[in-house]
Amino acid sequence: MIRYALRCEHEHEFEGWFPSSDGYDEQAARGLVECPVCASRQVRKAIMAPALAGTRKTTSEPPRHTQSMMMEALARVRSHVEENFDYVGDAFAREARAIHEGRSEHRDIYGEASPGEVRALREDGVPVAPLPPKPVEPGDLN
């Protein structure tokens, strides 16, 4: 895995993790790299200082603006999935396996699966990922 400092055309800075340098280039060329602040796909690598071992103290909690950017990006991912993928409910594991094995038409799906079902899918090479949780609205905290 490789981490890149990225910057969009509006100068928003963020980070992205990619399987390799070629992985970034491929995803950027396909328009899959998107600014979490403004959704621009005009993204370029920014200059990034190398990580050096030292005695500087670090905090375990990211700065507040980073947290809000992350939450906004996760909310966008969830919204995109809910708007564009087929919801299959608790039939997710069965349907994901059928699509993977070619027994069902290929389409993007989401739904519910137990940890054991997810583990079995991954062990069999079926690509699955957790859906980010729904954002908590301020009124929901009471």
Backbone as ProteinMPNN parsed JSONL, in Angstrom:
{"seq_chain_A": "MIRYALRCEHEHEFEGWFPSSDGYDEQAARGLVECPVCASRQVRKAIMAPALAGTRKTTSEPPRHTQSMMMEALARVRSHVEENFDYVGDAFAREARAIHEGRSEHRDIYGEASPGEVRALREDGVPVAPLPPKPVEPGDLN", "coords_chain_A": {"N_chain_A": [[0.851, -1.183, 0.0], [0.399, 2.265, -0.679], [0.613, 5.636, 0.336], [-0.695, 8.701, -0.674], [-0.401, 12.223, -0.691], [-2.902, 14.327, -1.712], [-4.387, 16.746, -3.952], [-7.07, 18.729, -4.982], [-8.524, 20.466, -7.846], [-9.511, 22.737, -6.661], [-7.834, 23.249, -4.646], [-8.201, 21.796, -2.29], [-6.881, 19.751, 0.182], [-6.07, 16.352, 0.757], [-5.702, 12.881, 1.73], [-4.887, 9.74, 0.204], [-5.035, 6.197, -0.036], [-3.464, 3.643, -1.858], [-3.083, 0.623, -3.807], [-0.672, 0.571, -5.178], [1.716, 2.622, -6.982], [1.006, 2.511, -9.66], [-1.609, 1.738, -9.272], [-2.809, 4.055, -8.25], [-2.525, 5.715, -10.538], [-4.099, 4.335, -12.411], [-6.683, 4.388, -11.192], [-7.095, 7.159, -11.053], [-7.098, 7.82, -13.777], [-9.441, 6.555, -14.546], [-11.277, 8.156, -13.359], [-11.906, 7.724, -10.696], [-10.815, 8.771, -8.43], [-11.613, 11.079, -6.088], [-12.256, 14.286, -4.705], [-12.928, 14.603, -1.268], [-14.159, 16.821, -0.23], [-15.275, 18.582, -2.202], [-16.02, 16.945, -4.279], [-14.689, 17.007, -6.69], [-13.095, 15.616, -9.525], [-10.763, 16.274, -10.594], [-7.906, 15.722, -9.685], [-4.68, 15.77, -8.255], [-1.381, 14.553, -7.432], [0.129, 15.743, -4.487], [2.989, 17.468, -3.174], [4.791, 15.599, -0.852], [6.116, 15.166, 2.309], [8.59, 12.837, 3.389], [7.946, 10.178, 5.705], [9.515, 10.227, 8.742], [11.28, 8.686, 11.386], [11.159, 9.847, 14.692], [11.313, 11.989, 17.621], [9.123, 13.506, 17.969], [6.011, 14.255, 19.398], [2.932, 12.672, 18.719], [-0.558, 12.914, 18.133], [-3.259, 10.746, 18.892], [-5.665, 11.243, 17.821], [-7.143, 12.498, 14.902], [-6.962, 15.854, 13.466], [-9.791, 18.063, 13.955], [-10.955, 19.09, 11.539], [-10.142, 17.175, 9.737], [-11.508, 14.94, 10.633], [-14.173, 15.72, 10.13], [-14.08, 15.92, 7.351], [-13.579, 13.255, 6.712], [-15.91, 12.022, 7.679], [-17.798, 13.225, 6.027], [-16.973, 12.259, 3.535], [-17.396, 9.487, 3.913], [-20.166, 9.509, 4.253], [-20.906, 10.287, 1.7], [-20.066, 8.072, 0.206], [-21.775, 6.076, 1.224], [-24.262, 7.176, 0.475], [-23.988, 7.165, -2.318], [-23.89, 4.404, -2.817], [-26.442, 3.604, -1.844], [-28.077, 4.962, -3.652], [-27.369, 3.929, -6.159], [-26.919, 1.167, -6.181], [-28.334, -2.166, -6.038], [-30.512, -3.063, -3.459], [-30.444, -5.943, -1.577], [-31.146, -6.994, 0.81], [-31.218, -9.451, 3.431], [-30.377, -11.432, 1.775], [-27.915, -10.992, 0.805], [-25.308, -12.369, 0.988], [-25.812, -14.803, -0.35], [-26.61, -13.839, -2.892], [-24.366, -12.305, -3.674], [-22.463, -14.314, -3.918], [-23.633, -15.82, -5.996], [-23.536, -13.993, -8.113], [-20.751, -13.685, -8.318], [-20.027, -16.259, -9.083], [-21.195, -16.41, -11.526], [-23.801, -17.266, -11.782], [-25.817, -15.523, -11.513], [-26.96, -12.426, -12.871], [-24.494, -9.908, -13.43], [-24.281, -7.218, -11.24], [-24.22, -4.283, -9.189], [-24.541, -4.625, -5.742], [-25.997, -4.31, -2.427], [-26.445, -5.115, 1.036], [-27.433, -7.124, 3.853], [-25.304, -9.058, 5.947], [-23.972, -11.685, 7.919], [-21.113, -11.726, 10.169], [-19.812, -14.204, 9.851], [-20.749, -15.033, 7.312], [-19.637, -13.043, 5.713], [-16.903, -13.513, 6.134], [-16.682, -16.085, 4.964], [-17.33, -15.47, 2.295], [-15.163, -13.791, 1.625], [-13.015, -15.59, 1.967], [-13.513, -17.247, -0.158], [-12.885, -15.648, -2.253], [-14.717, -13.739, -3.085], [-15.416, -10.442, -3.759], [-16.064, -8.212, -1.205], [-17.158, -5.501, 0.863], [-17.499, -3.518, 3.817], [-20.307, -1.378, 4.309], [-20.212, 2.074, 4.922], [-21.36, 3.35, 8.094], [-24.616, 4.857, 8.698], [-24.717, 8.409, 8.798], [-24.717, 10.149, 11.929], [-27.258, 12.174, 12.954], [-27.564, 15.442, 14.435], [-29.919, 15.633, 16.076], [-30.393, 12.991, 16.635], [-28.916, 12.205, 18.789], [-30.066, 12.497, 21.253]], "CA_chain_A": [[0.0, 0.0, 0.0], [1.121, 3.528, -0.728], [-0.22, 6.774, 0.703], [-0.373, 9.928, -1.392], [-1.049, 13.492, -0.382], [-3.588, 14.703, -2.944], [-4.96, 18.09, -3.969], [-8.002, 18.882, -6.103], [-8.408, 21.705, -8.601], [-9.907, 23.844, -5.783], [-6.783, 23.294, -3.627], [-8.501, 21.021, -1.085], [-5.86, 18.732, 0.383], [-6.516, 15.141, 1.434], [-4.822, 11.742, 1.509], [-5.487, 8.54, -0.358], [-4.227, 4.97, 0.013], [-3.596, 2.899, -3.109], [-2.289, -0.602, -3.75], [0.641, 0.837, -5.762], [1.745, 3.852, -7.785], [0.186, 2.233, -10.846], [-2.998, 1.7, -8.814], [-3.295, 5.441, -8.241], [-2.627, 6.197, -11.921], [-5.25, 3.673, -13.039], [-7.92, 4.909, -10.61], [-7.237, 8.563, -11.461], [-7.46, 7.827, -15.203], [-10.838, 6.115, -14.658], [-12.136, 9.126, -12.681], [-12.35, 7.15, -9.434], [-10.239, 9.516, -7.322], [-12.512, 12.223, -5.935], [-12.052, 15.117, -3.515], [-14.003, 14.383, -0.304], [-14.778, 18.089, 0.137], [-16.09, 19.172, -3.272], [-16.314, 15.886, -5.249], [-13.965, 17.203, -7.945], [-12.269, 14.485, -9.958], [-9.522, 16.863, -11.084], [-7.057, 15.51, -8.52], [-3.276, 15.51, -8.571], [-0.542, 14.266, -6.274], [0.767, 16.912, -3.89], [4.308, 17.172, -2.613], [4.594, 14.983, 0.449], [7.362, 14.917, 3.029], [8.684, 11.443, 3.803], [7.743, 9.912, 7.129], [10.791, 9.936, 9.402], [11.165, 8.366, 12.805], [11.69, 10.931, 15.506], [10.8, 12.056, 18.976], [7.982, 14.409, 18.005], [4.794, 13.619, 19.889], [1.791, 12.693, 17.813], [-1.824, 12.654, 18.806], [-3.948, 9.594, 18.326], [-6.899, 11.72, 17.224], [-6.869, 13.425, 13.812], [-7.55, 17.178, 13.666], [-11.243, 18.124, 13.794], [-11.346, 19.251, 10.132], [-9.914, 15.892, 9.068], [-12.614, 14.067, 11.016], [-15.394, 16.098, 9.416], [-13.896, 15.542, 5.949], [-13.737, 11.81, 6.621], [-17.326, 11.701, 7.859], [-18.494, 13.656, 4.819], [-16.629, 11.317, 2.474], [-18.095, 8.232, 4.202], [-21.587, 9.73, 3.964], [-21.057, 10.286, 0.234], [-19.952, 6.684, -0.25], [-23.03, 5.4, 1.569], [-25.32, 7.737, -0.364], [-23.781, 6.664, -3.684], [-24.294, 2.997, -2.84], [-27.888, 3.513, -1.702], [-28.734, 5.499, -4.85], [-26.98, 3.273, -7.405], [-26.802, -0.284, -6.068], [-29.567, -2.874, -5.703], [-30.58, -3.569, -2.089], [-30.909, -7.329, -1.59], [-31.47, -7.396, 2.177], [-30.431, -10.517, 4.042], [-29.939, -12.373, 0.732], [-26.664, -10.466, 0.256], [-24.254, -13.372, 0.83], [-26.231, -15.735, -1.397], [-26.615, -13.146, -4.187], [-22.986, -11.947, -4.012], [-21.808, -15.549, -4.377], [-24.212, -16.178, -7.292], [-22.969, -13.063, -9.104], [-19.336, -14.033, -8.45], [-19.908, -17.547, -9.779], [-21.823, -16.307, -12.843], [-25.151, -17.834, -11.774], [-26.75, -14.397, -11.5], [-26.486, -11.303, -13.687], [-23.608, -8.994, -12.706], [-24.784, -5.895, -10.872], [-23.732, -3.841, -7.889], [-25.561, -4.887, -4.727], [-25.653, -4.156, -1.028], [-27.442, -5.745, 1.893], [-27.042, -7.545, 5.197], [-24.609, -10.338, 6.034], [-23.364, -11.925, 9.23], [-19.646, -11.781, 10.084], [-19.415, -15.509, 9.3], [-21.01, -15.028, 5.866], [-18.627, -12.168, 5.094], [-15.637, -14.246, 6.181], [-16.736, -17.156, 3.959], [-17.249, -14.84, 0.97], [-13.773, -13.351, 1.412], [-12.169, -16.784, 1.82], [-13.771, -17.792, -1.493], [-12.477, -14.682, -3.267], [-15.812, -12.862, -3.477], [-15.087, -9.108, -3.242], [-17.078, -7.57, -0.37], [-16.651, -4.45, 1.744], [-18.579, -2.99, 4.659], [-20.883, -0.085, 3.958], [-20.061, 2.984, 6.067], [-22.613, 3.528, 8.84], [-25.373, 6.082, 8.426], [-24.253, 9.504, 9.654], [-25.554, 10.479, 13.075], [-27.772, 13.541, 12.888], [-27.516, 16.036, 15.781], [-31.129, 15.319, 16.834], [-30.416, 11.565, 16.974], [-28.084, 11.947, 19.96], [-30.869, 12.618, 22.472]], "C_chain_A": [[0.892, 1.24, 0.0], [0.148, 4.666, -0.441], [0.251, 7.991, -0.089], [-1.103, 11.101, -0.77], [-1.63, 13.958, -1.714], [-4.16, 16.106, -2.807], [-5.867, 18.177, -5.19], [-7.791, 20.237, -6.768], [-8.778, 22.936, -7.765], [-8.974, 23.965, -4.581], [-7.172, 22.659, -2.295], [-7.454, 19.915, -0.979], [-6.446, 17.555, 1.157], [-5.531, 14.035, 1.12], [-5.595, 10.595, 0.888], [-4.512, 7.385, -0.273], [-4.518, 4.164, -1.246], [-2.714, 1.659, -3.043], [-0.869, -0.414, -4.278], [0.574, 2.171, -6.488], [0.897, 3.678, -9.039], [-1.295, 2.199, -10.487], [-3.595, 3.089, -8.763], [-3.526, 5.92, -9.672], [-3.856, 5.616, -12.622], [-6.57, 4.241, -12.515], [-8.161, 6.361, -11.019], [-7.669, 8.644, -12.921], [-8.913, 7.421, -15.414], [-11.8, 7.063, -13.943], [-12.639, 8.64, -11.338], [-11.776, 7.868, -8.209], [-10.996, 10.84, -7.236], [-12.216, 12.971, -4.644], [-13.215, 14.893, -2.545], [-14.723, 15.669, 0.101], [-15.747, 18.567, -0.936], [-16.462, 18.187, -4.375], [-15.649, 16.096, -6.603], [-13.15, 15.961, -8.265], [-10.992, 14.972, -10.633], [-8.543, 16.871, -9.918], [-5.643, 15.208, -8.985], [-2.529, 15.187, -7.281], [0.072, 15.578, -5.797], [2.146, 16.504, -3.389], [4.1, 16.681, -1.192], [5.95, 14.729, 1.091], [7.414, 13.457, 3.445], [8.471, 11.312, 5.304], [9.078, 9.499, 7.736], [10.536, 9.622, 10.857], [11.789, 9.505, 13.6], [11.063, 10.916, 16.87], [9.587, 12.957, 19.084], [6.748, 13.654, 18.48], [3.707, 13.727, 18.825], [0.538, 12.421, 18.621], [-2.496, 11.475, 18.134], [-5.232, 10.012, 17.619], [-6.583, 12.704, 16.103], [-7.49, 14.791, 14.103], [-9.034, 17.175, 13.324], [-11.645, 18.254, 12.323], [-11.146, 17.962, 9.351], [-11.056, 14.934, 9.384], [-13.87, 14.427, 10.237], [-15.279, 15.771, 7.93], [-14.102, 14.044, 5.766], [-15.196, 11.417, 6.739], [-18.126, 12.083, 6.618], [-18.217, 12.688, 3.667], [-17.353, 9.983, 2.677], [-19.588, 8.36, 3.91], [-21.835, 9.726, 2.466], [-20.986, 8.873, -0.334], [-21.266, 5.96, 0.013], [-24.163, 5.881, 0.671], [-25.202, 7.222, -1.794], [-24.247, 5.214, -3.797], [-25.814, 2.885, -2.774], [-28.634, 3.993, -2.946], [-28.489, 4.66, -6.101], [-26.896, 1.754, -7.352], [-28.167, -0.876, -5.733], [-29.489, -3.384, -4.265], [-31.183, -4.962, -2.116], [-31.186, -7.865, -0.182], [-30.585, -8.503, 2.704], [-30.045, -11.619, 3.05], [-28.58, -11.962, 0.164], [-25.616, -11.548, -0.005], [-24.584, -14.334, -0.313], [-26.142, -15.082, -2.774], [-25.206, -12.745, -4.613], [-22.233, -13.165, -4.546], [-22.327, -15.948, -5.767], [-23.668, -15.273, -8.397], [-21.514, -13.433, -9.372], [-19.151, -15.309, -9.273], [-20.579, -17.538, -11.146], [-23.219, -16.913, -12.914], [-26.225, -16.759, -11.755], [-26.117, -13.267, -12.304], [-25.609, -10.365, -12.843], [-24.302, -7.656, -12.482], [-24.219, -5.562, -9.503], [-24.863, -3.998, -6.88], [-25.053, -4.479, -3.346], [-26.77, -4.778, -0.203], [-26.827, -6.13, 3.219], [-26.339, -8.896, 5.119], [-24.008, -10.473, 7.427], [-21.84, -11.91, 9.074], [-19.151, -13.108, 9.503], [-19.628, -15.588, 7.794], [-19.97, -14.182, 5.137], [-17.281, -12.874, 5.048], [-15.598, -15.331, 5.109], [-16.639, -16.579, 2.54], [-15.811, -14.435, 0.664], [-12.842, -14.533, 1.192], [-12.325, -17.392, 0.43], [-13.459, -16.799, -2.611], [-13.582, -13.765, -3.764], [-15.517, -11.472, -2.906], [-16.269, -8.487, -2.488], [-16.4, -6.507, 0.484], [-17.802, -3.944, 2.591], [-19.044, -1.632, 4.149], [-20.693, 0.842, 5.151], [-21.397, 3.164, 6.782], [-23.317, 4.817, 8.436], [-24.845, 7.182, 9.338], [-25.242, 9.766, 10.79], [-25.969, 11.94, 12.943], [-27.781, 14.12, 14.304], [-28.74, 15.691, 16.638], [-31.201, 13.869, 17.27], [-29.664, 11.25, 18.259], [-28.866, 11.989, 21.261], [-31.59, 11.34, 22.807]], "O_chain_A": [[1.974, 1.261, 0.588], [-0.989, 4.663, -0.911], [1.447, 8.272, -0.163], [-2.264, 10.996, -0.375], [-0.93, 13.981, -2.726], [-4.388, 16.595, -1.7], [-5.496, 17.759, -6.286], [-6.985, 21.049, -6.314], [-8.403, 24.054, -8.116], [-9.266, 24.681, -3.623], [-6.547, 22.944, -1.274], [-7.18, 19.222, -1.959], [-7.221, 17.741, 2.095], [-4.613, 14.232, 0.324], [-6.814, 10.498, 1.036], [-3.304, 7.57, -0.421], [-5.671, 4.02, -1.651], [-1.72, 1.635, -2.317], [0.041, -1.143, -3.883], [-0.492, 2.777, -6.597], [0.161, 4.583, -9.432], [-2.142, 2.582, -11.294], [-4.736, 3.3, -9.174], [-4.585, 6.461, -9.989], [-4.564, 6.324, -13.338], [-7.471, 4.541, -13.297], [-9.294, 6.75, -11.299], [-8.525, 9.46, -13.264], [-9.555, 7.888, -16.355], [-13.005, 6.813, -13.918], [-13.689, 9.087, -10.875], [-12.196, 7.607, -7.082], [-11.018, 11.619, -8.189], [-11.954, 12.356, -3.609], [-14.374, 14.982, -2.951], [-15.789, 15.609, 0.712], [-16.89, 18.914, -0.641], [-17.156, 18.564, -5.319], [-16.01, 15.428, -7.572], [-12.583, 15.332, -7.371], [-10.229, 14.175, -11.18], [-8.368, 17.887, -9.246], [-5.428, 14.495, -9.965], [-2.987, 15.506, -6.184], [0.482, 16.414, -6.601], [2.421, 15.319, -3.205], [3.335, 17.266, -0.424], [6.832, 14.137, 0.47], [6.388, 12.888, 3.817], [8.78, 12.224, 6.072], [9.697, 8.532, 7.292], [9.67, 10.227, 11.488], [12.822, 10.054, 13.217], [10.372, 9.969, 17.246], [9.068, 13.158, 20.182], [6.473, 12.546, 18.019], [3.585, 14.737, 18.132], [0.584, 11.773, 19.667], [-2.313, 11.242, 16.94], [-5.824, 9.214, 16.893], [-5.832, 13.655, 16.321], [-8.432, 14.89, 14.89], [-9.484, 16.378, 12.5], [-12.589, 17.591, 11.894], [-11.888, 17.682, 8.41], [-11.519, 14.203, 8.509], [-14.562, 13.542, 9.735], [-16.268, 15.386, 7.307], [-14.718, 13.608, 4.794], [-15.674, 10.57, 5.984], [-19.026, 11.352, 6.205], [-19.126, 12.341, 2.912], [-17.869, 9.409, 1.717], [-20.204, 7.433, 3.383], [-22.859, 9.22, 2.006], [-21.742, 8.517, -1.237], [-21.808, 5.306, -0.878], [-24.939, 5.071, 0.164], [-26.209, 6.879, -2.414], [-24.919, 4.844, -4.76], [-26.413, 2.152, -3.56], [-29.709, 3.482, -3.258], [-29.312, 4.673, -7.017], [-26.81, 1.114, -8.4], [-29.045, -0.187, -5.214], [-28.527, -4.053, -3.889], [-32.294, -5.156, -2.611], [-31.434, -9.059, -0.008], [-29.375, -8.518, 2.474], [-29.453, -12.626, 3.44], [-28.137, -12.515, -0.842], [-25.087, -11.633, -1.113], [-23.727, -14.639, -1.142], [-25.653, -15.699, -3.72], [-24.877, -12.834, -5.796], [-21.464, -13.063, -5.502], [-21.544, -16.368, -6.62], [-23.374, -15.743, -9.496], [-21.09, -13.489, -10.526], [-18.216, -15.41, -10.067], [-20.543, -18.543, -11.857], [-23.767, -17.059, -14.007], [-27.405, -17.048, -11.957], [-24.894, -13.167, -12.403], [-25.933, -10.066, -11.694], [-24.837, -7.049, -13.41], [-23.795, -6.445, -8.756], [-25.992, -3.568, -7.12], [-23.851, -4.326, -3.126], [-27.893, -4.947, -0.678], [-25.835, -5.547, 3.657], [-26.72, -9.764, 4.334], [-23.588, -9.487, 8.032], [-21.333, -12.066, 7.963], [-18.18, -13.13, 8.746], [-18.795, -16.142, 7.076], [-19.484, -14.563, 4.072], [-16.594, -12.834, 4.027], [-14.59, -15.482, 4.418], [-15.947, -17.136, 1.687], [-15.301, -14.703, -0.424], [-11.972, -14.483, 0.322], [-11.385, -17.982, -0.102], [-13.735, -17.07, -3.779], [-13.401, -13.078, -4.769], [-15.38, -11.33, -1.691], [-17.336, -8.267, -3.06], [-15.211, -6.605, 0.787], [-18.949, -3.937, 2.147], [-18.256, -0.846, 3.623], [-20.981, 0.45, 6.282], [-22.45, 3.133, 6.145], [-22.701, 5.741, 7.905], [-24.556, 6.936, 10.509], [-26.452, 9.618, 10.621], [-25.125, 12.829, 12.835], [-27.981, 13.384, 15.27], [-28.588, 15.475, 17.841], [-31.973, 13.529, 18.167], [-29.765, 10.134, 18.77], [-28.354, 11.545, 22.289], [-32.309, 11.279, 23.805]]}, "name": "protein", "num_of_chains": 1, "seq": "MIRYALRCEHEHEFEGWFPSSDGYDEQAARGLVECPVCASRQVRKAIMAPALAGTRKTTSEPPRHTQSMMMEALARVRSHVEENFDYVGDAFAREARAIHEGRSEHRDIYGEASPGEVRALREDGVPVAPLPPKPVEPGDLN"}
